Protein backbone atom coordinates (compact mmCIF):
# COMPACT_ATOMS: atom_id res chain seq x y z
CA UNK A 1 0.00 0.00 0.00
CA UNK A 2 2.85 2.34 -0.87
CA UNK A 3 1.18 4.69 -3.36
CA UNK A 4 -2.40 6.01 -3.20
CA UNK A 5 -4.99 3.93 -5.02
CA UNK A 6 -8.66 4.26 -5.84
CA UNK A 7 -11.13 1.78 -4.30
CA UNK A 8 -14.89 1.51 -4.72
CA UNK A 9 -17.09 -0.35 -2.21
CA UNK A 10 -20.31 -1.98 -3.37
CA UNK A 11 -22.39 -2.24 -0.13
CA UNK A 12 -20.20 0.17 1.86
CA UNK A 13 -22.68 0.21 4.78
CA UNK A 14 -21.80 -3.30 6.00
CA UNK A 15 -20.43 -3.57 9.53
CA UNK A 16 -16.96 -4.64 8.43
CA UNK A 17 -17.06 -2.99 4.97
CA UNK A 18 -17.42 0.56 6.29
CA UNK A 19 -14.54 0.01 8.72
CA UNK A 20 -12.26 -1.15 5.89
CA UNK A 21 -13.33 1.87 3.81
CA UNK A 22 -12.37 4.20 6.68
CA UNK A 23 -9.04 2.40 7.24
CA UNK A 24 -8.09 2.74 3.56
CA UNK A 25 -9.13 6.39 3.48
CA UNK A 26 -6.97 7.11 6.52
CA UNK A 27 -4.03 5.50 4.71
CA UNK A 28 -4.40 8.11 1.98
CA UNK A 29 -6.32 6.10 -0.61
CA UNK A 30 -9.28 7.49 -2.56
CA UNK A 31 -12.42 5.69 -1.43
CA UNK A 32 -15.96 5.77 -2.82
CA UNK A 33 -18.95 3.55 -2.18
CA UNK A 34 -22.64 2.84 -2.64
CA UNK A 35 -25.43 1.07 -0.76
CA UNK A 36 -29.22 0.94 -0.80
CA UNK A 37 -29.49 0.88 3.00
CA UNK A 38 -27.08 2.35 5.56
CA UNK A 39 -27.94 2.25 9.26
CA UNK A 40 -26.10 3.51 12.33
CA UNK A 41 -23.39 3.10 13.48
CA UNK A 42 -22.13 2.72 9.88
CA UNK A 43 -23.97 5.86 8.74
CA UNK A 44 -22.54 8.16 11.42
CA UNK A 45 -19.01 6.81 11.03
CA UNK A 46 -18.99 7.11 7.24
CA UNK A 47 -20.33 10.65 7.58
CA UNK A 48 -17.61 11.54 10.11
CA UNK A 49 -14.93 10.53 7.59
CA UNK A 50 -16.72 12.11 4.59
CA UNK A 51 -17.34 8.70 3.03
CA UNK A 52 -21.15 8.59 3.24
CA UNK A 53 -22.62 8.25 -0.27
CA UNK A 54 -24.62 11.40 -1.19
CA UNK A 55 -27.64 9.26 -2.10
CA UNK A 56 -28.81 5.71 -1.43
CA UNK A 57 -28.90 3.31 -4.35
CA UNK A 58 -26.64 1.90 -7.04
CA UNK A 59 -24.99 4.20 -9.59
CA UNK A 60 -23.08 2.47 -12.42
CA UNK A 61 -21.70 5.88 -13.45
CA UNK A 62 -19.44 5.72 -10.38
CA UNK A 63 -17.59 2.78 -11.97
CA UNK A 64 -14.84 3.61 -14.46
CA UNK A 65 -11.36 2.51 -15.50
CA UNK A 66 -9.63 4.77 -12.95
CA UNK A 67 -10.67 2.38 -10.12
CA UNK A 68 -7.87 0.05 -8.97
CA UNK A 69 -10.20 -2.45 -7.31
CA UNK A 70 -13.87 -2.93 -6.45
CA UNK A 71 -14.58 -4.43 -3.00
CA UNK A 72 -17.83 -6.39 -3.03
CA UNK A 73 -19.91 -6.80 0.13
CA UNK A 74 -22.31 -9.63 0.97
CA UNK A 75 -25.32 -7.29 1.03
CA UNK A 76 -25.08 -6.76 -2.76
CA UNK A 77 -26.91 -9.05 -5.19
CA UNK A 78 -25.03 -10.90 -7.95
CA UNK A 79 -26.83 -8.79 -10.60
CA UNK A 80 -26.02 -5.48 -8.89
CA UNK A 81 -25.77 -2.79 -11.63
CA UNK A 82 -22.44 -1.44 -10.32
CA UNK A 83 -21.04 -4.97 -10.20
CA UNK A 84 -22.23 -5.62 -13.77
CA UNK A 85 -20.47 -2.43 -14.93
CA UNK A 86 -17.24 -3.37 -13.08
CA UNK A 87 -17.33 -6.82 -14.70
CA UNK A 88 -17.86 -5.32 -18.17
CA UNK A 89 -14.80 -3.09 -17.67
CA UNK A 90 -12.71 -6.01 -16.44
CA UNK A 91 -11.90 -4.33 -13.12
CA UNK A 92 -10.43 -6.42 -10.26
CA UNK A 93 -13.38 -7.40 -8.01
CA UNK A 94 -12.44 -8.64 -4.54
CA UNK A 95 -14.45 -9.89 -1.59
CA UNK A 96 -13.60 -8.41 1.81
CA UNK A 97 -11.51 -11.44 2.89
CA UNK A 98 -9.65 -11.54 -0.45
CA UNK A 99 -8.78 -7.88 -0.07
CA UNK A 100 -7.53 -8.35 3.50
CA UNK A 101 -5.40 -11.30 2.39
CA UNK A 102 -3.84 -9.17 -0.38
CA UNK A 103 -2.91 -6.54 2.21
CA UNK A 104 -1.51 -9.17 4.58
CA UNK A 105 0.24 -11.49 2.13
CA UNK A 106 3.67 -10.78 3.67
CA UNK A 107 2.50 -10.88 7.30
CA UNK A 108 2.12 -13.73 9.77
CA UNK A 109 -1.62 -14.39 9.51
CA UNK A 110 -3.40 -15.51 12.68
CA UNK A 111 -7.09 -16.34 12.18
CA UNK A 112 -9.52 -16.75 15.08
CA UNK A 113 -12.49 -18.98 14.19
CA UNK A 114 -15.41 -20.77 15.81
CA UNK A 115 -19.18 -20.51 16.15
CA UNK A 116 -18.73 -18.55 19.38
CA UNK A 117 -15.97 -16.73 21.26
CA UNK A 118 -14.20 -15.28 18.18
CA UNK A 119 -14.67 -11.63 19.09
CA UNK A 120 -13.70 -12.10 22.74
CA UNK A 121 -10.55 -14.08 21.89
CA UNK A 122 -9.53 -11.52 19.24
CA UNK A 123 -10.18 -8.64 21.66
CA UNK A 124 -8.12 -10.46 24.31
CA UNK A 125 -5.20 -10.88 21.91
CA UNK A 126 -5.40 -7.21 20.91
CA UNK A 127 -5.47 -6.16 24.57
CA UNK A 128 -2.44 -8.21 25.62
CA UNK A 129 -0.29 -7.30 22.59
CA UNK A 130 -1.20 -3.61 23.04
CA UNK A 131 -0.34 -3.87 26.75
CA UNK A 132 3.22 -4.81 25.75
CA UNK A 133 3.39 -2.32 22.84
CA UNK A 134 3.74 -5.02 20.21
CA UNK A 135 3.25 -3.97 16.57
CA UNK A 136 0.39 -5.81 14.87
CA UNK A 137 -2.58 -5.33 12.57
CA UNK A 138 -6.09 -6.64 13.15
CA UNK A 139 -9.58 -7.21 11.80
CA UNK A 140 -12.22 -7.73 14.51
CA UNK A 141 -15.98 -8.16 14.19
CA UNK A 142 -17.10 -5.55 16.73
CA UNK A 143 -15.72 -2.23 17.88
CA UNK A 144 -14.05 -2.34 21.29
CA UNK A 145 -13.71 0.35 23.95
CA UNK A 146 -10.91 2.77 23.05
CA UNK A 147 -10.69 1.41 19.51
CA UNK A 148 -11.03 3.87 16.65
CA UNK A 149 -11.80 1.27 14.01
CA UNK A 150 -12.29 -2.51 13.70
CA UNK A 151 -9.79 -2.72 10.82
CA UNK A 152 -6.17 -1.69 11.45
CA UNK A 153 -3.66 -1.95 8.57
CA UNK A 154 -0.02 -0.86 8.83
CA UNK A 155 3.36 -2.37 7.96
CA UNK A 156 3.30 -4.54 11.13
CA UNK A 157 4.65 -8.11 10.79
CA UNK A 158 1.56 -9.83 12.31
CA UNK A 159 -2.18 -9.60 11.61
CA UNK A 160 -4.96 -10.97 13.85
CA UNK A 161 -8.12 -11.72 11.89
CA UNK A 162 -11.49 -12.66 13.33
CA UNK A 163 -12.48 -15.17 10.66
CA UNK A 164 -16.07 -16.23 10.25
CA UNK A 165 -17.51 -19.09 8.27
CA UNK A 166 -20.08 -17.03 6.36
CA UNK A 167 -19.88 -16.69 2.56
CA UNK A 168 -17.16 -14.44 1.10
CA UNK A 169 -19.33 -12.54 -1.41
CA UNK A 170 -22.36 -12.90 -3.70
CA UNK A 171 -19.96 -14.24 -6.35
CA UNK A 172 -18.02 -16.54 -4.05
CA UNK A 173 -19.66 -19.06 -1.67
CA UNK A 174 -16.32 -19.96 -0.02
CA UNK A 175 -16.26 -19.51 3.78
CA UNK A 176 -14.50 -16.23 4.59
CA UNK A 177 -11.95 -17.82 6.93
CA UNK A 178 -10.57 -19.97 4.11
CA UNK A 179 -9.60 -16.85 2.14
CA UNK A 180 -7.06 -15.65 4.71
CA UNK A 181 -4.64 -18.61 4.21
CA UNK A 182 -3.71 -18.74 7.91
CA UNK A 183 -0.36 -19.67 9.39
CA UNK A 184 -1.99 -20.14 12.79
CA UNK A 185 -5.67 -20.67 13.54
CA UNK A 186 -7.85 -21.02 16.62
CA UNK A 187 -11.08 -23.04 16.56
CA UNK A 188 -13.07 -22.14 19.68
CA UNK A 189 -16.15 -24.31 19.19
CA UNK A 190 -18.59 -25.53 16.56
CA UNK A 191 -22.39 -25.25 16.82
CA UNK A 192 -24.59 -25.13 13.73
CA UNK A 193 -25.43 -21.58 12.61
CA UNK A 194 -26.24 -19.64 9.39
CA UNK A 195 -28.96 -22.09 8.33
CA UNK A 196 -29.77 -19.83 5.36
CA UNK A 197 -26.48 -20.80 3.67
CA UNK A 198 -25.64 -24.06 5.44
CA UNK A 199 -29.00 -25.85 5.46
CA UNK A 200 -27.61 -28.95 7.17
CA UNK A 201 -25.42 -29.38 10.24
CA UNK A 202 -22.97 -31.47 8.17
CA UNK A 203 -22.46 -28.71 5.57
CA UNK A 204 -21.77 -26.20 8.33
CA UNK A 205 -19.31 -28.44 10.19
CA UNK A 206 -17.49 -29.24 6.93
CA UNK A 207 -16.28 -25.62 6.70
CA UNK A 208 -14.20 -26.07 9.87
CA UNK A 209 -12.69 -29.29 8.59
CA UNK A 210 -11.70 -27.44 5.39
CA UNK A 211 -10.12 -24.74 7.57
CA UNK A 212 -8.08 -27.26 9.55
CA UNK A 213 -7.04 -29.05 6.34
CA UNK A 214 -5.84 -25.72 4.94
CA UNK A 215 -3.23 -25.39 7.73
CA UNK A 216 0.19 -25.10 6.05
CA UNK A 217 3.33 -27.08 6.86
CA UNK A 218 4.83 -25.70 10.10
CA UNK A 219 1.38 -24.23 10.78
CA UNK A 220 -0.39 -24.25 14.14
CA UNK A 221 -3.96 -25.21 15.02
CA UNK A 222 -5.09 -24.23 18.52
CA UNK A 223 -8.37 -25.90 19.43
CA UNK A 224 -10.91 -26.31 22.21
CA UNK A 225 -10.35 -29.88 23.41
CA UNK A 226 -13.57 -29.73 25.46
CA UNK A 227 -15.61 -29.54 22.24
CA UNK A 228 -15.78 -33.13 20.93
CA UNK A 229 -16.34 -32.12 17.31
CA UNK A 230 -13.51 -29.58 17.34
CA UNK A 231 -11.20 -32.15 18.92
CA UNK A 232 -12.09 -34.75 16.29
CA UNK A 233 -11.30 -32.30 13.46
CA UNK A 234 -8.12 -30.98 15.07
CA UNK A 235 -6.67 -34.38 15.94
CA UNK A 236 -6.80 -35.64 12.37
CA UNK A 237 -3.24 -36.38 11.19
CA UNK A 238 -1.82 -33.44 9.20
CA UNK A 239 1.81 -33.43 8.09
CA UNK A 240 3.95 -30.89 9.99
CA UNK A 241 0.95 -29.12 11.57
CA UNK A 242 1.14 -28.60 15.33
CA UNK A 243 -2.23 -29.10 17.06
CA UNK A 244 -2.47 -27.57 20.56
CA UNK A 245 -5.54 -28.29 22.69
CA UNK A 246 -6.85 -26.09 25.50
CA UNK A 247 -9.69 -26.25 28.02
CA UNK A 248 -11.36 -24.25 30.77
CA UNK A 249 -8.74 -22.33 32.78
CA UNK A 250 -8.39 -23.35 36.44
CA UNK A 251 -10.20 -20.81 38.59
CA UNK A 252 -12.15 -20.08 41.75
CA UNK A 253 -15.11 -17.74 42.28
CA UNK A 254 -15.24 -15.70 45.49
CA UNK A 255 -17.83 -13.00 46.21
CA UNK A 256 -18.74 -12.74 42.54
CA UNK A 257 -15.11 -12.34 41.40
CA UNK A 258 -13.31 -14.91 39.25
CA UNK A 259 -9.65 -15.63 40.08
CA UNK A 260 -7.49 -17.59 37.65
CA UNK A 261 -5.26 -20.18 39.29
CA UNK A 262 -1.79 -20.05 37.71
CA UNK A 263 0.80 -22.84 37.36
CA UNK A 264 2.27 -22.03 40.80
CA UNK A 265 -1.16 -21.61 42.44
CA UNK A 266 -0.93 -17.83 42.15
CA UNK A 267 -4.31 -16.09 41.80
CA UNK A 268 -5.15 -13.45 39.17
CA UNK A 269 -8.45 -11.55 39.48
CA UNK A 270 -10.19 -11.02 36.12
CA UNK A 271 -13.26 -9.15 34.88
CA UNK A 272 -14.54 -12.00 32.69
CA UNK A 273 -16.69 -14.89 33.91
CA UNK A 274 -18.42 -17.98 32.60
CA UNK A 275 -17.01 -21.27 31.34
CA UNK A 276 -16.88 -20.08 27.72
CA UNK A 277 -14.78 -17.06 28.68
CA UNK A 278 -12.43 -19.24 30.75
CA UNK A 279 -11.96 -21.30 27.58
CA UNK A 280 -11.42 -18.12 25.54
CA UNK A 281 -8.68 -17.07 27.98
CA UNK A 282 -6.91 -20.41 27.56
CA UNK A 283 -7.10 -20.08 23.76
CA UNK A 284 -5.53 -16.61 23.85
CA UNK A 285 -2.81 -17.77 26.26
CA UNK A 286 -1.77 -20.67 23.99
CA UNK A 287 -1.72 -18.49 20.90
CA UNK A 288 0.27 -15.69 22.55
CA UNK A 289 2.89 -18.17 23.78
CA UNK A 290 3.58 -18.99 20.12
CA UNK A 291 4.34 -15.34 19.33
CA UNK A 292 6.54 -14.50 22.31
CA UNK A 293 4.22 -13.53 25.18
CA UNK A 294 5.09 -15.53 28.30
CA UNK A 295 2.53 -16.83 30.78
CA UNK A 296 3.74 -14.27 33.34
CA UNK A 297 3.20 -11.46 30.86
CA UNK A 298 -0.24 -12.81 29.98
CA UNK A 299 -1.37 -12.85 33.62
CA UNK A 300 0.04 -9.35 34.10
CA UNK A 301 -2.03 -7.93 31.24
CA UNK A 302 -5.27 -9.84 31.87
CA UNK A 303 -6.83 -8.09 34.93
CA UNK A 304 -7.31 -4.84 32.98
CA UNK A 305 -9.25 -6.55 30.15
CA UNK A 306 -12.93 -5.62 30.51
CA UNK A 307 -14.25 -8.06 27.94
CA UNK A 308 -15.35 -7.64 24.34
CA UNK A 309 -17.84 -4.84 23.76
CA UNK A 310 -21.44 -6.07 23.68
CA UNK A 311 -20.46 -9.48 25.06
CA UNK A 312 -21.82 -9.90 28.61
CA UNK A 313 -21.61 -6.11 28.83
CA UNK A 314 -22.65 -4.78 32.23
CA UNK A 315 -25.31 -2.08 31.71
CA UNK A 316 -26.27 -1.55 35.35
CA UNK A 317 -25.50 -2.93 38.79
CA UNK A 318 -26.64 -2.35 42.37
CA UNK A 319 -26.20 -4.45 45.51
CA UNK A 320 -28.73 -7.08 44.49
CA UNK A 321 -29.17 -6.85 40.70
CA UNK A 322 -27.15 -6.61 37.49
CA UNK A 323 -28.31 -6.01 33.91
CA UNK A 324 -26.26 -7.43 31.04
CA UNK A 325 -26.46 -6.85 27.31
CA UNK A 326 -25.16 -9.63 25.10
CA UNK A 327 -24.83 -10.29 21.36
CA UNK A 328 -26.24 -13.81 21.70
CA UNK A 329 -27.44 -14.52 18.17
CA UNK A 330 -27.01 -18.31 18.08
CA UNK A 331 -28.23 -21.12 20.38
CA UNK A 332 -24.76 -21.96 21.71
CA UNK A 333 -24.23 -18.31 22.68
CA UNK A 334 -27.58 -18.03 24.46
CA UNK A 335 -26.74 -21.13 26.52
CA UNK A 336 -23.19 -19.95 27.31
CA UNK A 337 -24.32 -16.44 28.29
CA UNK A 338 -27.11 -17.51 30.63
CA UNK A 339 -25.00 -20.25 32.24
CA UNK A 340 -22.18 -17.74 32.77
CA UNK A 341 -24.42 -15.29 34.64
CA UNK A 342 -25.91 -18.10 36.75
CA UNK A 343 -22.42 -19.39 37.62
CA UNK A 344 -21.34 -16.05 39.05
CA UNK A 345 -24.64 -15.31 40.87
CA UNK A 346 -26.17 -18.75 41.57
CA UNK A 347 -28.59 -17.44 44.22
CA UNK A 348 -30.06 -14.60 42.17
CA UNK A 349 -33.21 -15.05 40.08
CA UNK A 350 -32.14 -14.92 36.41
CA UNK A 351 -34.43 -13.31 33.83
CA UNK A 352 -33.31 -14.17 30.31
CA UNK A 353 -34.76 -11.92 27.61
CA UNK A 354 -33.90 -13.04 24.06
CA UNK A 355 -34.74 -11.51 20.69
CA UNK A 356 -34.98 -13.94 17.76
CA UNK A 357 -33.47 -11.77 15.06
CA UNK A 358 -31.36 -13.76 12.58
CA UNK A 359 -32.64 -15.74 9.60
CA UNK A 360 -31.77 -19.00 11.39
CA UNK A 361 -33.50 -18.10 14.66
CA UNK A 362 -36.74 -17.10 12.89
CA UNK A 363 -36.76 -20.28 10.82
CA UNK A 364 -39.14 -23.06 12.00
CA UNK A 365 -36.72 -25.76 10.86
CA UNK A 366 -33.85 -24.31 12.95
CA UNK A 367 -35.83 -23.34 16.09
CA UNK A 368 -35.44 -26.76 17.81
CA UNK A 369 -31.70 -25.96 18.11
CA UNK A 370 -32.76 -23.61 20.95
CA UNK A 371 -34.03 -26.49 23.11
CA UNK A 372 -32.77 -26.06 26.71
CA UNK A 373 -30.63 -23.00 25.82
CA UNK A 374 -32.49 -20.90 28.44
CA UNK A 375 -32.39 -23.67 31.06
CA UNK A 376 -30.22 -21.55 33.42
CA UNK A 377 -32.95 -18.86 33.50
CA UNK A 378 -35.62 -18.86 36.18
CA UNK A 379 -37.79 -16.66 33.98
CA UNK A 380 -37.46 -16.76 30.20
CA UNK A 381 -38.80 -14.13 27.77
CA UNK A 382 -38.54 -14.42 23.99
CA UNK A 383 -39.34 -11.57 21.61
CA UNK A 384 -39.66 -11.67 17.83
CA UNK A 385 -40.87 -9.16 15.25
CA UNK A 386 -43.41 -10.73 12.84
CA UNK A 387 -42.46 -8.07 10.24
CA UNK A 388 -38.87 -9.39 10.21
CA UNK A 389 -40.18 -12.91 9.57
CA UNK A 390 -42.09 -11.58 6.53
CA UNK A 391 -39.11 -9.55 5.28
CA UNK A 392 -36.91 -12.64 5.38
CA UNK A 393 -39.51 -14.60 3.39
CA UNK A 394 -39.96 -17.21 6.10
CA UNK A 395 -43.08 -19.14 7.12
CA UNK A 396 -45.29 -17.71 9.86
CA UNK A 397 -44.05 -18.04 13.40
CA UNK A 398 -46.29 -18.21 16.45
CA UNK A 399 -45.83 -18.33 20.21
CA UNK A 400 -46.69 -22.04 20.52
CA UNK A 401 -43.89 -23.04 18.10
CA UNK A 402 -41.39 -20.99 20.10
CA UNK A 403 -42.67 -22.35 23.44
CA UNK A 404 -42.32 -25.89 22.14
CA UNK A 405 -38.83 -25.35 20.66
CA UNK A 406 -37.27 -23.86 23.82
CA UNK A 407 -38.79 -26.43 26.17
CA UNK A 408 -38.77 -23.99 29.13
CA UNK A 409 -41.62 -24.30 31.64
CA UNK A 410 -41.57 -20.60 32.54
CA UNK A 411 -41.29 -18.96 29.11
CA UNK A 412 -43.40 -16.09 27.72
CA UNK A 413 -43.33 -15.04 24.05
CA UNK A 414 -43.83 -11.46 22.84
CA UNK A 415 -44.44 -10.11 19.33
CA UNK A 416 -44.24 -6.42 20.27
CA UNK A 417 -41.81 -4.51 22.48
CA UNK A 418 -44.47 -2.54 24.41
CA UNK A 419 -45.89 -5.78 25.85
CA UNK A 420 -42.38 -7.00 26.61
CA UNK A 421 -41.48 -3.80 28.48
CA UNK A 422 -44.77 -3.86 30.42
CA UNK A 423 -44.07 -7.45 31.46
CA UNK A 424 -40.54 -6.60 32.57
CA UNK A 425 -41.90 -3.74 34.67
CA UNK A 426 -44.25 -6.18 36.40
CA UNK A 427 -41.43 -8.48 37.51
CA UNK A 428 -39.72 -8.04 40.91
CA UNK A 429 -36.14 -6.95 40.23
CA UNK A 430 -34.67 -7.24 43.73
CA UNK A 431 -32.13 -10.06 43.96
CA UNK A 432 -32.54 -10.64 40.20
CA UNK A 433 -30.24 -10.43 37.18
CA UNK A 434 -31.50 -9.49 33.73
CA UNK A 435 -29.84 -10.63 30.49
CA UNK A 436 -30.93 -8.74 27.34
CA UNK A 437 -29.71 -10.90 24.44
CA UNK A 438 -29.87 -10.00 20.75
CA UNK A 439 -27.87 -9.34 17.60
CA UNK A 440 -30.58 -6.79 16.80
CA UNK A 441 -31.98 -4.05 19.03
CA UNK A 442 -35.42 -5.27 20.15
CA UNK A 443 -37.01 -3.03 17.49
CA UNK A 444 -35.24 0.12 18.71
CA UNK A 445 -35.60 -0.50 22.45
CA UNK A 446 -33.18 1.67 24.45
CA UNK A 447 -31.78 -0.74 27.04
CA UNK A 448 -30.18 2.05 29.13
CA UNK A 449 -33.55 3.82 29.33
CA UNK A 450 -35.31 0.53 30.10
CA UNK A 451 -32.84 -0.16 32.91
CA UNK A 452 -33.43 3.29 34.40
CA UNK A 453 -37.19 2.60 34.35
CA UNK A 454 -36.86 -0.82 35.96
CA UNK A 455 -34.61 0.30 38.81
CA UNK A 456 -36.05 3.70 39.73
C-alpha positions, 0 to 999 in steps of 0.5 A: 500500500505504498502509493495512493490507489482508488477503491470503490465499495459496493455495499459500503454500509456493511459492519466490516465494509465501512470500517475497511473503507475508513481504514483505507481512506486514513491510509491516503487512498481514494475511497468511494462507495454505494449502498441501498441501505445504511444504518447507524453506526455505519452511517454516522461513522462514514459521515464523520470521515466524509465517506457517506454516499450522497444518495442511497442506491446503485450508480453504475456511473461511479464505476470507471477505468480509474478504479484500482479495485472494487470491493464487493460486500455480501449485502449486494446481489449478484446482478447489482448494476455497479457490479455488472459495470465493473465486470464489463470493464474487467476491473479487479473485483475482490471480496472483503476477505480476499482484499484483507489477504492481499494486504496481509500477504507478507504478514504472519496471519493468525485467524480466530475462528469458531461458532462462538468466542471469536470476538472475545478471543480476538479482543483479548489478543489485541489487549495483551499485545497492546499492553506490551506495545507489540506492533500488529494489525487486526480485523475484529468483528465488533468495535471495542472500547478505546478502539477507533476502528475494527480494521487496522492496517499498517506495515506490522509483521503480524495480523490478527483476523477474526475469521467467520464461516459465512460466505465471502461474497455474492460471487463466491460461496467460499467460507470467509476464513478460508480466504485468509490462508492462515499460518496459525488458527484457533477453533473455539467451538462448533455449533450449527449456525447460518442455516440460510447458507448451510441448510444442514449441520454437516455442511456447516461443520465441513467448513471447519474441517476445510479450515483445519485441512488448509493449515500449512506445513509448520502451521499451528492449530489451537483448538478447544479440546472440550468440544468433541467435534472440534477435537475430532477435526483438530486431531486428524493427522496433518503433516507438519501441523502442530495441534495444541488443545486447550480447556477451561482455565483453572479458577475459583469464584469468590464474592462474585469475582473470578480468580485464575489459578496459575501454574504455581497456584498464584491467583489473578483476578479477572473481569470475565466470567463464565465457562466459555470465557475461561476457555477463551482465555486459555485459547488466547494464552496458547496463541500468545505463547507462540508469538513471544508472550510468556505466561507471566506477561499474559497474567500481568495484562489480563486483569485490565481486560474488561471483555469484548464490547457487547459481550456480557456487557454490564449495563447496570449494577446495584447491591442485588441486581445486574443487567447485562447486554449480550450479542447472543445470536445463536443457540450456543451463545444463548446457553453460554451467556445464561450459564455464565451469569448463573455461575457467578450469581447462583442465588439470584433469580435470572431473567433471560430476555432473548430476541430472535433476530437472525434468519436462522433463529426465525426459521421453523426448521432451525428453532429446535436448536434452541431447546434447553438453551435458556435452562439456566434462567428462572424466567425466560422471555422471547421476543420476535418481530413478525415483520422481520419474519415476513421480510426474510420470506420465512413461514409464519411463526407463532408463540406455541412453536417458540414455546415448544422449541425452547422447552422452558416451563416458565417462558413467555413469548412477545411479538411487540416490544411494548408488551415485553417492556410492560411485562418486565416492569411487572417483575420483581427486580430485587435479587434478580439479574437481567440478560438482554440478548440480541444481535438486533436491538429489540425493534429500537428499544433503548436498554439504558432507558429501560434499565433506568425505568426498571430500577427507579 
